[in-house]
Structures are given as structure tokens and as C-alpha cells.
Amino acid sequence: MKKQAVLIGANHRPAEPADSVQIPGDRLDRLAQLLAARHVGAFDRVDLVRNPNRQALIDTLESACVALQRHDLILVYVAGFCVTDDRGSLCLATADADNPAVLTDTLPLASLALMMNLSASQQQVLLLDCAHENTRPVGVQGSQTLPTADLGAPFRSVVTARAPFLPLPAINPIRMDKGDAGEPAGKVSFPLADSLIDLLEKGDPSGSRRYLSLSRLCELLGRGNVEAAPGQTMPSLSVYHADPSLQDQPVAHNRAYVSLSRACARQLSRGETSNKNTARADHGQACGRQPRTEWFKYAVGLGVVLFTFLALLAVSGWSLRPVQVMVWNNSQGILNFVTAVVQTDPASRPFHDLLLTGGHGPVMIALPPGNLLMGSSDSEAERFPSEAPQRKIQLERFAVSIGEISFDDYGRFVSATGRRLPEDEGWGRGERPVIHVSWHDAVNYTRWLSAQTGQRYRLPSEVEWEYLARAGSTTPFSTGSCIHTDLANYNGKFDYARCGARTGVQRGQTLPTSALPANPWGLYHVHGNVWEWVEDCWHTNYQQAVASAAAWTQGQGGQCERRVIRGGSWRFKPGYLRSAARLWSETDESSQDIGFRVVRDL
């Protein structure tokens, strides 16, 4: 997981230049240093922007947000002066806004939240330190509270605090440029900045946790660590948690953290100065020390673990690698089961299994159990008779590779078995999907992968493939009723049902396995790039199919010298990319646009 912060000091006030109200630059500098410090915030990237104009502010936020992935954390802090537009919405004054009556160059706070929605990150924090003029434009009615409802999202926590604001005659201008010194006689307070710096420097006073969680951070900020100026009262803090799971998200290291062993050592050290024996007994009990009989139980348990480890080591020929592979790979199933129990999001965490020969297998993701309406309806454009009749099927949990098997993945198999690496058509290897592989080649890869990991890998059944491709959708594509060359690799010279799929883009080759956006379950290129082998024999329709997720390989007129391929490819029209579309290929045939992905039993 990556962590990124954007700190914005948009402190321009739309008034006379002599009345500009700005936050001292050293506060933002210090906050940026603490967030970037490895032993404090440990953020991978911190962007600091001072007094941007409206377009620069939009560009900064967009570039920061679109670069993040699903499990990354983004923290956006905004300190500035807010004005109210003619609709009663609070807007952030930028360097463009020189007249309080002209608000076209300001940025509505709700628009700021919409820009954060561009990010794929499901862990977002928005902190707002906003000073606000006491007056409104003529004719504006209603409350002046910050619109947290407009700022919220299912995956975002919002913390707002409107700073107290002194009358204009009491304010002296300060510039935000680095190196400025001096404080105004009467100034705007920015309580979130001051309190956040204080907490990052000193940590949680309780010292009981290694990290500052989001909920704990908000709780401490709400106590108002910064003293109010004479004649002023500090504003109340407003905290909005859309997703309860975000409340335990670690934001920074707790610099006041003291481990239990260190705390007990200090207690014993203080006790020994007065009465050694009494102190050891009292403080040992306070620190949770157990009687010697308890330690005997722990010793027995440790002995059992050690004996089991030595037994496994002996069975594996006294080589650590097989033990490591077995323990690691079996733990993945346990972790995915626990994740499925405690997590409501269908998309699970990515994982991989270790290989006996070194390295690891393809990156996998566990899919939830669910129901699938397989096939297409009579009303779906460009459907084939082979996609009927529709039928409902229930599926259990299984894991699938997040993308097609790449040349890198397949290359480990080739090196271990002495096979010849397939041709790449001059397009490159690496992370591009392996091509020129027959159905038999794909099956042999899954068997080798199973032997290397101790887990059961295989090609997906046709039911499983359509389930993962739809990702809960019932539309022709997981993207909806249409597809676009920004979302899939196909022949963009053709349209689909006049929906706008004809973009004129025809790449004429494969793309790396994660080059385009993933579907809602985190799977790449389920539409287009390469056709994908599945386990099933070819049947001309679903007339005799049973309502089972297992591969349909025997009986009912199946042609097992032909196997089903799914998903479409870079050289096919968009209609072939539909979730229900299906074709076949000979089992010993290979092609420049056929690859495969694998599934793993859980």
C-alpha cells in the first residue's frame, strides 16, 4: 500500500491586497516534513502547493488522485479562506480571486471532493482548515456550516474545522513564500494544522498503540490542542466517517508508543530502587506477568511447534524451501477466508504462492461466492445462438489470476521443464500475455504450477470465466452497455450497437497484462487483448447443460477436440468482447491472439 499526501495552502483572500490573510509557510513545511519522515508519517509522496491559481489547484489534485491504486491511501489537507457563492455553497479562494463579488475563479469545496473521486483509492482522508468571512453576499440565506454531505464518499473520511476570523483591521498580511518570518498582530488560526503537527511530533499521549489510527487521530484533534487567541473561541471539529472500516486505518507512527516490555522494564527499574523483591512482584503483576505454571504451558506449546517444524524439515530432505512454500501457500487460503468473513467488498486482497524452484506464481485474487445468470438474452445485440438458453448457476469461492498469464509467468515453467518459449510476434515479452500456446500447453502449465505450489491450479470453467468477467453485472460488458478502447484492447474501427465503441483505435498487438483499467473485481483484460482458453469442451448451445459451475467436458454432443475460448482479442470487433460471447479453437492449435488465465481452488 502506498501513501500520498497533498498539502494546499490556498490562503488568498478576495479583498484588497493589504488585507490578504495567509498561513505562515513554515507550518505547511513542517507538516510536509513530518508526513514524509520515515519514522513518523512514512508517506511515499508529499506534494506541497502554495497559493495556486484555480487551474493549478485542479491539475495538482487530478495528477495526485489518478496515480493511486485501490489499496493506496491519499490524504488531502487544505488551509485557506472560504467565501460563499450565490447558492450558499462554500468555495475556496484561489490566487485568481481578487474580488469577493466575483466567485468564478474560486473552487467549490464540493468540486474538490469530486476530483478526489477520480482516484481508484478506497482509503481517502480530507482535512479542511477554512477561515470564513462573517458576511454573505446579498440575498444568500441559510447555514454557514461546511457541507460535509457534499464532501463525503463511501470510502472517505472528512474532518472540517472552520477557523475563527478576526475583523479585517486587525489583520496584517503575511506571505507564504519559504523563508518569510513574522506573525500578524491579529491572525487567522488554523487549528487542524497546528494540532496535526503537535500530534505527529509528540504522538498519542496514551502511548498504548504503535500507530495513530484515523479514528484516534480525529478524536485527539477534536480536543483542540491549540489555544485560542484572546477574545476568540476555538471551532468545533466535524468528523464524517463514511466507511467504519476506515476508522482503524493507520495514518502515522505513534511517537509516544511504548511497548509492553519497555513499560514493564521501566516499572521494575523504578521499583528496584526502593524494594527490589516487592517491586518485582507488584510491577510484574501490573504488567500482566503470569505464574510459572503458565510459562510451562507456553514452553510445551513451543516444543510442539518446534517438533512439527523439524518433522517437516526431515520429510523435505532438510531443505527449508519446501517448508517455506508449504507454510506460505497454505496460509494464503486461511487469510483469504478470514478476509471474506470480515470484508463486505467483493474484491479481495491480491496474493501469490511461492514456487519450489524459487520465485512466485501469478498474482491471484479471491472472488466471493455468488449467483450467475449465464448466457445472453434475445434482446442483446450481436448475440450468437450458442449463448442460449440462459440459466442460473450458484458458485463457491475461488481465486483467479488478476490478468492473463504473462511471458514472465510462463517463462518460469519453460525454464523448469526445458520447453521452448513461444514466439512473441516481435511485440515484446515480459508482462505481455503469453501467446502461441495451445490448450494442452495451458493445461500443462497449470499442472506444473500445482506441483510447484502444493495447491490445485487449473483452467477456469466456462461458468467461472463468465462469472469473473461480469463481476456482478448483467449488461453486455462489465463496463455497461458499451465498451471503449480506453477500457479494452480491440479493433476500434468497428462499433457495437451504435453505442460509441468505434473510436478508430486499432493497436494491432497485445498490451501488457495490466495496461488498461481493471473490472470492478480487480481483474484486467477480461474484455479483449487475447482470447482465453477455458476447460470446457465445445457445445453448440446450453440446451443440455446442467446448472453447475464445473467444466462441461463429457456427453451431450460435446466436441472435446475443440475447447471454448472467451473474451475476444485485439483484432476482433467489440461484439466479440461481450461477457457472454463464446467461440472455439482446436486443442493443439495456437495463435497470436489466444492466451489464458488460471484459477486456484480455495
C-alpha positions as CSV (number, residue, x, y, z in Angstrom):
1,M,0.0,0.0,0.0
2,K,1.3,3.5,-1.0
3,K,0.5,6.6,1.0
4,Q,0.3,10.0,-0.7
5,A,-0.4,13.5,0.8
6,V,-1.3,16.7,-0.9
7,L,-0.9,19.9,1.2
8,I,-2.6,23.0,-0.2
9,G,-2.1,26.5,1.2
10,A,-4.7,28.4,-0.8
11,N,-4.6,31.4,1.5
12,H,-5.5,34.2,-0.8
13,R,-8.4,36.3,0.4
14,P,-10.5,38.1,-2.2
15,A,-10.1,41.6,-0.9
16,E,-7.6,44.4,-1.1
17,P,-4.0,43.2,-1.3
18,A,-3.3,44.8,2.0
19,D,-6.0,42.6,3.6
20,S,-4.7,39.2,2.4
21,V,-4.8,36.5,5.0
22,Q,-2.3,33.8,4.8
23,I,-1.0,30.9,6.9
24,P,2.8,31.0,7.7
25,G,4.7,28.8,5.2
26,D,6.7,27.2,8.0
27,R,3.6,25.3,9.2
28,L,3.0,23.6,5.8
29,D,6.7,22.9,5.5
30,R,6.8,21.3,9.0
31,L,3.6,19.3,8.2
32,A,5.2,18.1,5.0
33,Q,8.4,17.1,6.7
34,L,6.6,15.1,9.4
35,L,4.4,13.2,6.9
36,A,7.4,12.3,4.7
37,A,9.6,11.3,7.6
38,R,10.1,7.6,7.7
39,H,9.7,7.3,11.5
40,V,6.6,9.5,11.6
41,G,4.2,9.6,8.6
42,A,6.2,7.4,6.2
43,F,4.2,8.8,3.3
44,D,5.7,7.8,-0.1
45,R,4.9,11.1,-1.6
46,V,4.0,14.6,-0.2
47,D,3.1,17.4,-2.6
48,L,3.2,20.9,-1.2
49,V,1.4,23.7,-3.1
50,R,1.3,27.3,-2.0
51,N,-1.3,29.8,-3.3
52,P,-2.1,28.1,-6.5
53,N,-4.5,29.6,-9.1
54,R,-7.6,27.7,-9.8
55,Q,-6.3,25.7,-12.7
56,A,-3.0,24.8,-10.9
57,L,-5.0,23.5,-8.0
58,I,-7.2,21.3,-10.2
59,D,-4.2,19.9,-12.1
60,T,-2.4,19.1,-8.8
61,L,-5.3,17.3,-7.3
62,E,-6.1,15.4,-10.5
63,S,-2.5,14.2,-11.1
64,A,-2.2,13.1,-7.5
65,C,-5.5,11.2,-7.5
66,V,-5.4,9.3,-10.8
67,A,-2.0,7.8,-10.0
68,L,-3.3,5.8,-7.0
69,Q,-4.5,2.2,-6.8
70,R,-7.3,0.7,-4.9
71,H,-5.5,-0.1,-1.7
72,D,-3.5,3.2,-1.5
73,L,-4.1,6.0,1.0
74,I,-4.5,9.6,0.0
75,L,-4.6,12.5,2.5
76,V,-5.6,15.9,1.2
77,Y,-5.1,18.9,3.6
78,V,-6.5,22.3,2.6
79,A,-5.8,25.5,4.5
80,G,-7.4,28.6,3.1
81,F,-10.0,31.3,3.1
82,C,-13.6,30.4,2.0
83,V,-16.3,32.6,0.5
84,T,-19.9,31.8,-0.1
85,D,-21.3,31.8,-3.6
86,D,-24.8,32.9,-4.6
87,R,-26.2,29.4,-4.0
88,G,-24.9,29.3,-0.4
89,S,-22.0,26.8,-1.2
90,L,-18.6,27.4,0.4
91,C,-15.8,28.0,-2.2
92,L,-12.1,28.0,-1.7
93,A,-10.5,31.3,-2.7
94,T,-7.5,30.9,-5.0
95,A,-4.9,33.3,-6.4
96,D,-7.3,34.2,-9.2
97,A,-10.0,35.6,-6.9
98,D,-9.4,39.3,-6.3
99,N,-13.0,40.5,-5.8
100,P,-15.3,38.9,-3.2
101,A,-18.3,39.7,-5.5
102,V,-16.8,37.7,-8.4
103,L,-16.6,34.0,-7.5
104,T,-16.0,32.4,-10.9
105,D,-12.3,32.0,-10.1
106,T,-12.9,30.1,-6.8
107,L,-13.1,26.4,-6.3
108,P,-16.3,24.9,-4.6
109,L,-15.4,22.5,-1.9
110,A,-17.8,20.0,-3.4
111,S,-15.8,20.1,-6.6
112,L,-12.7,19.3,-4.7
113,A,-14.4,16.2,-3.4
114,L,-15.4,15.3,-6.9
115,M,-11.8,15.4,-8.1
116,M,-10.9,13.0,-5.3
117,N,-13.5,10.7,-6.7
118,L,-11.2,10.3,-9.8
119,S,-8.9,8.2,-7.7
120,A,-9.2,4.4,-7.5
121,S,-8.1,4.6,-3.9
122,Q,-10.7,3.3,-1.4
123,Q,-8.9,5.0,1.5
124,Q,-9.2,8.7,1.4
125,V,-8.9,11.4,4.1
126,L,-9.9,15.1,3.5
127,L,-8.8,17.7,6.1
128,L,-10.2,21.2,5.8
129,D,-8.9,24.3,7.7
130,C,-11.1,27.1,6.4
131,A,-11.3,30.6,7.6
132,H,-14.6,32.3,6.6
133,E,-15.8,35.8,6.3
134,N,-18.6,36.7,8.7
135,T,-20.8,38.2,6.0
136,R,-22.5,36.7,2.9
137,P,-23.4,38.2,-0.4
138,V,-26.7,40.0,-0.5
139,G,-29.7,37.7,-0.9
140,V,-27.9,34.5,0.3
141,Q,-29.8,32.7,3.1
142,G,-29.1,29.6,5.2
143,S,-26.5,28.0,7.3
144,Q,-22.7,28.7,7.0
145,T,-21.6,25.2,8.2
146,L,-19.3,23.2,6.0
147,P,-21.3,20.9,3.6
148,T,-19.9,17.5,4.8
149,A,-22.7,15.7,2.9
150,D,-21.3,17.1,-0.4
151,L,-17.8,16.2,0.6
152,G,-18.4,12.6,1.6
153,A,-18.0,9.4,-0.2
154,P,-18.3,5.7,0.7
155,F,-14.6,5.4,1.1
156,R,-13.6,8.8,2.5
157,S,-13.3,10.4,6.0
158,V,-13.8,14.2,6.1
159,V,-12.5,16.3,9.0
160,T,-13.5,20.0,8.9
161,A,-12.8,22.9,11.2
162,R,-13.7,26.5,10.3
163,A,-11.0,28.7,11.9
164,P,-12.0,31.8,13.9
165,F,-11.5,35.0,11.9
166,L,-10.6,38.4,13.3
167,P,-12.0,41.6,11.8
168,L,-10.1,43.0,8.8
169,P,-8.4,46.0,10.5
170,A,-6.7,43.6,13.0
171,I,-5.1,41.5,10.2
172,N,-1.6,42.1,8.9
173,P,-0.6,40.4,5.7
174,I,1.9,37.6,5.6
175,R,3.3,35.9,2.5
176,M,3.5,32.1,2.3
177,D,6.8,32.0,0.5
178,K,9.5,30.0,2.2
179,G,11.7,32.0,4.4
180,D,9.0,34.5,5.5
181,A,9.1,35.4,9.1
182,G,6.8,37.2,11.5
183,E,3.3,36.8,12.7
184,P,0.4,39.2,12.3
185,A,-0.9,41.1,15.3
186,G,-4.3,39.6,14.6
187,K,-4.3,36.4,12.7
188,V,-6.5,33.6,11.4
189,S,-6.0,30.4,13.3
190,F,-5.7,27.1,11.5
191,P,-6.4,24.6,14.3
192,L,-6.1,21.4,12.2
193,A,-2.6,22.3,11.0
194,D,-1.4,23.2,14.5
195,S,-3.0,20.2,16.2
196,L,-1.9,17.7,13.5
197,I,1.7,18.9,13.7
198,D,1.6,18.6,17.5
199,L,0.2,15.0,17.3
200,L,2.7,13.9,14.7
201,E,5.6,15.4,16.8
202,K,4.5,14.1,20.2
203,G,2.2,11.2,19.4
204,D,-0.8,9.8,21.2
205,P,-0.3,10.7,24.9
206,S,-1.6,7.3,26.0
207,G,1.3,5.6,24.2
208,S,-0.7,2.3,24.0
209,R,-0.7,1.8,20.2
210,R,2.1,1.6,17.7
211,Y,0.2,3.6,15.1
212,L,-2.1,6.6,15.1
213,S,-5.4,5.3,13.6
214,L,-7.7,7.6,11.7
215,S,-10.4,7.5,14.4
216,R,-7.8,8.1,17.2
217,L,-6.3,10.9,15.3
218,C,-9.7,12.6,14.8
219,E,-10.5,12.1,18.5
220,L,-7.3,13.8,19.6
221,L,-7.7,16.6,17.0
222,G,-11.2,17.2,18.4
223,R,-9.9,18.1,21.8
224,G,-8.4,21.3,20.5
225,N,-4.7,21.1,21.3
226,V,-4.2,24.7,20.1
227,E,-5.1,27.6,22.4
228,A,-7.5,30.2,21.1
229,A,-6.4,33.8,20.6
230,P,-7.7,36.3,23.2
231,G,-11.4,37.0,22.7
232,Q,-11.9,34.0,20.5
233,T,-13.3,30.5,20.9
234,M,-12.0,27.5,19.0
235,P,-14.3,26.0,16.5
236,S,-15.8,22.5,17.0
237,L,-14.4,19.7,14.9
238,S,-16.7,17.9,12.4
239,V,-15.8,14.3,11.6
240,Y,-17.5,12.3,8.9
241,H,-16.7,8.6,8.5
242,A,-18.4,7.1,5.5
243,D,-17.0,3.6,6.0
244,P,-16.5,2.4,9.6
245,S,-13.5,0.3,8.4
246,L,-11.6,3.5,7.7
247,Q,-11.6,4.4,11.4
248,D,-8.9,1.9,12.1
249,Q,-6.7,2.9,9.1
250,P,-3.2,3.6,10.4
251,V,-2.1,7.1,9.3
252,A,1.2,7.6,11.1
253,H,3.6,6.1,13.6
254,N,2.8,7.0,17.2
255,R,6.0,8.6,18.6
256,A,4.7,8.2,22.1
257,Y,4.3,4.4,21.8
258,V,6.0,2.3,24.5
259,S,5.9,-1.4,24.1
260,L,4.7,-3.6,27.0
261,S,8.2,-5.0,27.6
262,R,9.7,-1.5,27.8
263,A,7.0,-0.3,30.1
264,C,7.4,-3.2,32.4
265,A,11.2,-2.7,32.4
266,R,10.8,0.9,33.5
267,Q,8.4,-0.1,36.2
268,L,10.8,-2.8,37.5
269,S,13.7,-0.3,37.3
270,R,11.8,2.2,39.4
271,G,10.7,-0.4,41.9
272,E,14.1,-1.9,42.4
273,T,15.5,1.4,43.7
274,S,13.3,1.1,46.8
275,N,12.4,-2.5,47.4
276,K,13.7,-5.0,44.8
277,N,11.6,-8.1,45.7
278,T,8.3,-6.2,46.4
279,A,8.7,-4.2,43.2
280,R,9.3,-7.2,41.1
281,A,6.2,-8.9,42.4
282,D,3.9,-5.8,42.2
283,H,5.0,-4.5,38.9
284,G,5.2,-7.9,37.3
285,Q,1.5,-8.4,38.2
286,A,0.7,-4.9,36.8
287,C,2.4,-5.7,33.5
288,G,0.5,-8.9,33.2
289,R,3.2,-11.4,34.2
290,Q,1.9,-14.9,34.6
291,P,2.7,-17.5,37.2
292,R,5.4,-20.0,36.4
293,T,2.8,-22.7,35.7
294,E,1.6,-20.5,32.8
295,W,5.1,-20.4,31.3
296,F,5.3,-24.2,31.5
297,K,2.2,-24.3,29.2
298,Y,3.9,-21.9,26.8
299,A,7.0,-24.0,26.8
300,V,5.1,-27.1,25.9
301,G,3.3,-25.4,23.1
302,L,6.7,-24.1,21.8
303,G,8.1,-27.6,22.0
304,V,5.2,-29.0,19.9
305,V,5.7,-26.3,17.2
306,L,9.5,-27.0,17.1
307,F,8.9,-30.7,16.8
308,T,6.4,-30.2,14.0
309,F,8.9,-27.9,12.2
310,L,11.7,-30.5,12.5
311,A,9.4,-33.3,11.2
312,L,8.5,-31.2,8.2
313,L,12.2,-30.4,7.6
314,A,13.1,-34.1,7.7
315,V,10.3,-35.0,5.3
316,S,11.5,-32.4,2.8
317,G,15.1,-33.7,2.9
318,W,16.3,-31.0,5.3
319,S,15.7,-28.2,2.8
320,L,14.0,-25.1,4.1
321,R,12.4,-24.1,0.7
322,P,9.7,-26.8,0.7
323,V,8.7,-26.0,4.3
324,Q,8.6,-22.3,3.4
325,V,6.4,-23.0,0.3
326,M,4.0,-25.2,2.2
327,V,3.5,-22.9,5.1
328,W,3.2,-19.7,3.0
329,N,0.9,-21.2,0.4
330,N,-1.4,-22.8,2.8
331,S,-1.6,-19.6,4.9
332,Q,-3.0,-17.8,1.8
333,G,-6.2,-19.9,2.0
334,I,-6.6,-19.0,5.6
335,L,-6.0,-15.3,5.1
336,N,-8.5,-15.2,2.2
337,F,-11.1,-17.0,4.2
338,V,-10.7,-14.5,7.1
339,T,-10.8,-11.6,4.6
340,A,-14.0,-12.9,3.1
341,V,-15.6,-13.1,6.5
342,V,-14.7,-9.6,7.7
343,Q,-14.9,-7.7,4.4
344,T,-18.0,-6.7,2.5
345,D,-16.2,-5.6,-0.6
346,P,-16.3,-8.4,-3.2
347,A,-12.8,-7.7,-4.3
348,S,-10.2,-9.4,-2.0
349,R,-6.6,-8.7,-1.4
350,P,-4.1,-9.9,-4.1
351,F,-1.8,-12.7,-3.2
352,H,0.7,-15.1,-4.8
353,D,2.0,-18.6,-4.0
354,L,5.7,-19.5,-3.7
355,L,7.3,-21.9,-6.1
356,L,9.7,-24.7,-5.1
357,T,12.2,-23.7,-7.7
358,G,12.2,-20.1,-6.5
359,G,10.2,-17.1,-7.2
360,H,6.4,-17.0,-7.1
361,G,3.4,-17.8,-9.2
362,P,1.0,-15.4,-10.8
363,V,-0.7,-12.8,-8.7
364,M,-4.2,-14.0,-7.7
365,I,-7.3,-12.6,-6.2
366,A,-10.1,-14.4,-4.3
367,L,-13.6,-14.0,-5.7
368,P,-16.7,-14.2,-3.5
369,P,-19.4,-16.8,-3.8
370,G,-22.5,-15.8,-5.7
371,N,-25.0,-16.4,-8.4
372,L,-24.7,-16.0,-12.2
373,L,-27.3,-15.7,-14.9
374,M,-25.2,-17.2,-17.7
375,G,-25.7,-16.5,-21.4
376,S,-27.4,-13.7,-23.2
377,S,-31.0,-12.6,-23.7
378,D,-32.7,-12.4,-27.0
379,S,-32.6,-8.6,-26.9
380,E,-28.8,-8.4,-26.6
381,A,-27.2,-7.0,-29.7
382,E,-24.9,-9.2,-31.8
383,R,-25.5,-12.3,-29.7
384,F,-24.9,-15.8,-31.0
385,P,-27.3,-18.8,-30.8
386,S,-24.5,-20.6,-28.8
387,E,-25.2,-18.3,-25.9
388,A,-28.7,-19.6,-25.2
389,P,-30.7,-20.6,-23.3
390,Q,-29.8,-18.5,-20.2
391,R,-29.5,-20.4,-16.9
392,K,-28.9,-19.5,-13.2
393,I,-25.9,-21.1,-11.5
394,Q,-24.5,-20.8,-8.0
395,L,-20.7,-20.6,-7.5
396,E,-18.5,-21.1,-4.5
397,R,-15.3,-19.1,-3.7
398,F,-12.3,-19.5,-5.9
399,A,-9.2,-17.5,-6.8
400,V,-8.2,-16.3,-10.3
401,S,-5.1,-14.6,-11.7
402,I,-5.7,-10.9,-12.0
403,G,-4.5,-10.8,-15.6
404,E,-3.6,-13.2,-18.4
405,I,-0.6,-15.4,-17.8
406,S,2.4,-13.3,-18.9
407,F,5.6,-14.3,-20.7
408,D,7.4,-13.8,-17.4
409,D,5.0,-16.3,-15.6
410,Y,5.2,-18.8,-18.4
411,G,8.9,-18.4,-18.7
412,R,9.4,-20.0,-15.2
413,F,7.6,-23.0,-16.5
414,V,9.7,-23.1,-19.7
415,S,12.9,-22.9,-17.7
416,A,12.0,-25.6,-15.3
417,T,10.8,-28.1,-17.9
418,G,13.2,-27.4,-20.7
419,R,10.4,-26.3,-23.2
420,R,10.7,-23.8,-25.9
421,L,9.5,-20.3,-25.2
422,P,6.6,-19.3,-27.6
423,E,7.0,-16.6,-30.2
424,D,6.1,-13.1,-29.3
425,E,5.5,-11.7,-32.9
426,G,8.2,-9.1,-32.1
427,W,5.9,-7.2,-29.7
428,G,8.0,-8.0,-26.6
429,R,7.7,-10.4,-23.8
430,G,7.8,-9.5,-20.1
431,E,4.4,-8.5,-18.8
432,R,2.6,-9.1,-22.1
433,P,0.3,-12.1,-22.2
434,V,1.9,-15.3,-23.5
435,I,0.6,-16.2,-26.9
436,H,1.1,-19.1,-29.4
437,V,0.1,-21.5,-26.6
438,S,-2.3,-24.4,-27.3
439,W,-4.9,-25.7,-24.9
440,H,-2.5,-28.5,-24.0
441,D,0.2,-26.1,-23.2
442,A,-2.1,-24.1,-20.9
443,V,-3.2,-27.3,-19.1
444,N,0.5,-28.5,-18.7
445,Y,1.3,-25.1,-17.2
446,T,-1.4,-25.4,-14.6
447,R,-0.3,-29.0,-13.7
448,W,3.3,-27.7,-13.2
449,L,2.1,-24.8,-11.1
450,S,0.1,-27.2,-8.9
451,A,3.1,-29.4,-8.3
452,Q,5.3,-26.3,-7.5
453,T,2.9,-24.8,-5.0
454,G,1.1,-27.7,-3.5
455,Q,-2.2,-26.1,-4.4
456,R,-4.7,-27.0,-7.2
457,Y,-4.4,-24.7,-10.2
458,R,-6.4,-25.3,-13.4
459,L,-8.1,-23.5,-16.3
460,P,-11.4,-21.8,-15.4
461,S,-14.6,-23.5,-16.4
462,E,-16.8,-21.6,-18.8
463,V,-19.2,-20.7,-15.9
464,E,-16.3,-19.4,-13.8
465,W,-15.0,-17.3,-16.6
466,E,-18.3,-15.6,-17.3
467,Y,-18.8,-15.0,-13.6
468,L,-15.4,-13.3,-13.2
469,A,-15.8,-11.3,-16.4
470,R,-19.3,-10.0,-15.5
471,A,-18.1,-9.0,-11.9
472,G,-21.8,-8.8,-10.8
473,S,-23.0,-7.1,-14.0
474,T,-25.9,-8.2,-16.2
475,T,-25.0,-5.9,-19.1
476,P,-23.2,-7.0,-22.3
477,F,-19.9,-5.8,-20.8
478,S,-18.7,-5.3,-17.2
479,T,-18.4,-1.7,-18.2
480,G,-22.1,-1.4,-19.0
481,S,-23.9,-1.4,-22.4
482,C,-20.8,-0.2,-24.3
483,I,-17.1,-0.6,-24.4
484,H,-14.3,1.8,-25.3
485,T,-10.7,1.5,-26.5
486,D,-9.6,3.3,-23.3
487,L,-11.0,0.3,-21.4
488,A,-10.2,-2.7,-23.6
489,N,-7.9,-3.7,-26.5
490,Y,-9.9,-4.5,-29.6
491,N,-10.4,-3.4,-33.2
492,G,-11.8,0.1,-32.7
493,K,-12.7,0.5,-36.3
494,F,-16.0,-1.2,-35.6
495,D,-18.9,-0.1,-33.4
496,Y,-21.2,-2.1,-31.2
497,A,-24.9,-1.4,-31.4
498,R,-24.1,2.3,-32.3
499,C,-23.0,2.9,-28.7
500,G,-19.8,4.7,-29.5
501,A,-17.3,1.8,-29.4
502,R,-15.9,2.8,-32.8
503,T,-13.0,5.1,-31.8
504,G,-10.8,4.4,-34.8
505,V,-8.1,3.0,-32.5
506,Q,-6.6,-0.4,-33.6
507,R,-3.5,-1.2,-31.7
508,G,-2.7,-4.3,-33.8
509,Q,-1.0,-6.2,-31.0
510,T,-1.3,-7.2,-27.4
511,L,-0.8,-4.9,-24.4
512,P,0.8,-5.7,-21.0
513,T,-1.5,-7.7,-18.8
514,S,-2.4,-4.7,-16.6
515,A,-2.1,-1.9,-19.1
516,L,-5.8,-0.9,-19.1
517,P,-8.3,-0.4,-16.1
518,A,-9.4,-3.5,-14.2
519,N,-13.1,-4.5,-13.9
520,P,-15.0,-3.9,-10.6
521,W,-13.4,-7.1,-9.1
522,G,-9.8,-6.0,-9.9
523,L,-9.3,-8.3,-13.0
524,Y,-7.5,-7.0,-16.0
525,H,-8.3,-7.5,-19.7
526,V,-11.4,-9.8,-19.3
527,H,-12.6,-8.0,-22.4
528,G,-10.2,-8.0,-25.3
529,N,-6.4,-8.3,-25.6
530,V,-6.3,-12.1,-26.1
531,W,-8.9,-14.8,-26.2
532,E,-8.6,-17.0,-23.1
533,W,-8.7,-20.9,-23.0
534,V,-11.2,-22.5,-20.6
535,E,-11.6,-26.1,-19.6
536,D,-14.9,-26.8,-21.3
537,C,-15.4,-28.9,-24.5
538,W,-17.3,-27.0,-27.2
539,H,-21.1,-27.4,-27.3
540,T,-23.2,-25.6,-29.8
541,N,-25.6,-24.2,-27.1
542,Y,-26.6,-24.7,-23.5
543,Q,-29.6,-26.9,-24.1
544,Q,-28.3,-29.9,-22.3
545,A,-26.1,-28.1,-19.8
546,V,-26.5,-28.7,-16.1
547,A,-26.7,-25.9,-13.5
548,S,-23.2,-26.5,-12.2
549,A,-20.0,-24.4,-12.1
550,A,-17.9,-27.4,-13.1
551,A,-16.4,-27.6,-16.6
552,W,-18.7,-29.3,-19.2
553,T,-16.4,-31.9,-20.7
554,Q,-18.4,-35.0,-21.4
555,G,-21.6,-36.2,-23.1
556,Q,-24.5,-34.2,-24.7
557,G,-22.7,-33.8,-28.0
558,G,-19.6,-32.2,-26.7
559,Q,-16.6,-31.9,-29.1
560,C,-13.6,-32.2,-26.8
561,E,-11.1,-31.9,-29.6
562,R,-12.3,-28.3,-29.6
563,R,-12.2,-26.2,-26.5
564,V,-14.0,-22.9,-25.7
565,I,-12.2,-19.6,-25.8
566,R,-13.6,-16.5,-24.2
567,G,-13.1,-12.7,-24.0
568,G,-12.3,-11.5,-27.5
569,S,-9.0,-10.1,-28.6
570,W,-7.1,-7.2,-30.0
571,R,-8.0,-8.0,-33.6
572,F,-11.8,-8.7,-33.1
573,K,-14.8,-6.4,-33.2
574,P,-16.2,-5.2,-29.9
575,G,-19.2,-7.5,-30.1
576,Y,-16.9,-10.5,-29.5
577,L,-15.8,-8.9,-26.2
578,R,-19.2,-9.3,-24.6
579,S,-19.2,-11.3,-21.4
580,A,-21.5,-14.0,-22.9
581,A,-19.7,-14.3,-26.3
582,R,-18.0,-17.6,-26.9
583,L,-16.0,-19.3,-29.7
584,W,-13.8,-22.4,-30.0
585,S,-10.4,-23.4,-31.2
586,E,-8.7,-26.8,-31.8
587,T,-6.8,-28.1,-28.7
588,D,-3.5,-28.4,-30.5
589,E,-3.9,-25.0,-32.2
590,S,-2.0,-21.9,-31.1
591,S,-2.5,-18.3,-32.3
592,Q,-1.1,-14.8,-31.9
593,D,-4.3,-13.8,-30.1
594,I,-5.0,-16.7,-27.8
595,G,-3.7,-16.9,-24.2
596,F,-5.1,-17.9,-20.9
597,R,-5.6,-17.1,-17.2
598,V,-5.7,-19.6,-14.3
599,V,-7.9,-20.3,-11.3
600,R,-7.0,-21.8,-7.9
601,D,-9.2,-23.8,-5.6
602,L,-9.7,-22.3,-2.1
